[in-house]
Amino acid sequence: MVNSFNLITERNTLEEIQESNITLFAHSPEDDITYETLKMIIDYFESIEMYEYCSDLIEYLNLNFKENGTRIGSCECKYPVIKRYSRKVSCDFCNKRLFL
């Protein structure tokens, strides 16, 4: 759960986590996390009273998912501008996420 949290919140990269001794995840790190999996991770941290983690994950949830669990739409720019590539690529023009 902690590895998934660190990857989702970008506290660590996948490479940094892979260099550690524990490389288990609550989700598939190669894919975008689903609403259901994210809720499950939040519920886990709530059950062990790690509310700071819950707060960060709820913020991620609100930025990336609608209330019904569907993903918030991607950039709709005709020609997206990308100045920096990372695991989560965003358009520098409209600042919306690009799902590549």
Secondary structure as UniProt FT lines:
FT   HELIX           2..8
FT   TURN            9..10
FT   HELIX           14..18
FT   TURN            29..30
FT   HELIX           35..47
FT   TURN            48..49
FT   HELIX           51..64
FT   TURN            67..68
FT   TURN            92..94
//
